[in-house]
Amino acid sequence: VPLDATPFDEHVRLIAADAAVVVLTMAATFVFCTKPGSTLHDRLVLTHEVWWYPFVFVLLFNAFAATYHLSPTVATRWTGSCAESSRFFRLYVAAQLAAIPVELLTAGRKALPMLGHHVVSIASYVYGLHSRRCAFFGTAAGLSEVSTIFLEGVLLSKRPDLGWLFDNVPWFLPLNGALLWLTYIIFRLALFPTLLAVYVHDSWFAPSKEARKLTTWPVARHCVYVIPISLVFLFFLSAAWFSKIHRGFMDKVVGALRSKEASSSAKDDAAAAQCVGPARSNGVRAAKLD
């Protein structure tokens, strides 16, 4: 079973170092990628969106690699860890620690659901680093960040500072909106129940007595409650957010269909007018001849 032997104290120091790097790169984004004449609120929002877009790819690289390495057996899923899983946990915790103040400043009370998401994720990942258990479930849950790629695309395309993007690439927003809707279903609404099913299978229906020992006390006692509670919480929170995404997506689809129907109807009316025009002209000429 792969095991990252890095001491927890070292992980804490690395999280602090990663958080410092996050703050410095966010500050650089704030200075070089936002307009000084804009309000502080708009500059902070744009900073967070621009900074997070490339960072999410770093997270996903580690999440996919760790999930692949730790997925084969019950033993690797429950007692394994690797450099990629530890790196993913540290980077995610560092990024969220830096993002929480920005989100509170820009969104106020509206940020409370997201704050709850961050707190649950940070607590779970820090506990996973400390115990070196169940890293698979943490990194697999991190695959939900795939939908964030397209969420950031939607948010960026709506920024007044980046209006040139929407003007010059008109398909950017529709493409990101459609992929956000699709990936949200796959990597959140389907992913979290699937991981919960894997957890139940491993803990209750492990294929051998040796494997069952790995999923019971005291080896993985922290996972007995932390994993299912976290997955259920993330699922219902994601479902609440998806209702807004689905409503917005369907409004765009219905609007596009109605626009297409209106355009088609206008073309039909124009064609009919062209046909009626010559007919009326011929009738007038015939009357004059009579």
Salt bridges, closest charged atoms under 4 A:
ASP4 OD2 - HIS11 NE2 3.80
GLU10 OE1 - ARG13 NH2 2.69
ASP42 OD1 - HIS41 ND1 3.34
GLU103 OE2 - HIS48 NE2 3.67
GLU103 OE1 - HIS118 NE2 2.99
ASP161 OD1 - ARG159 NH2 3.36
ASP202 OD2 - ARG77 NE 2.74
ASP202 OD1 - HIS201 ND1 3.21
